Amino acid sequence: MQPTATTEISIPAECLELTHSIIDYRDDRGWIPWAWAVLARAGEVPAAMTDEDPDYPTHLVTLAALGHLFELFQEIVAGGDADQEPSGELVGEERPEITTIELAETWGYLTTGGSALSE
């Protein structure tokens, strides 16, 4: 984890709390923020995540995916059978959650690799 030690990141506490609420393992060593820092160094996510960023829904889904990946790693290390389905809910009316429309737009963007919902 040394290469990202100098990467300054900022993830809102409520976003990390939401991510931690949907996984069954505690991230005591900060793997999820560390993985975010790796992605930030690669230019895939911003170092500072804010809910005012137009790409916030995509960033929240990415953060939740890192949480799910962490959970799968922990399940495998514990000798269990890793569940492939993510659990938890990211949809809500207030931040840090995202609305169903934002989720649909994010999913459309992620699956098509371009403009989210075309009319």
Order of alpha helices (4+ residues) and beta strands (2+ residues): alpha-alpha-alpha-alpha
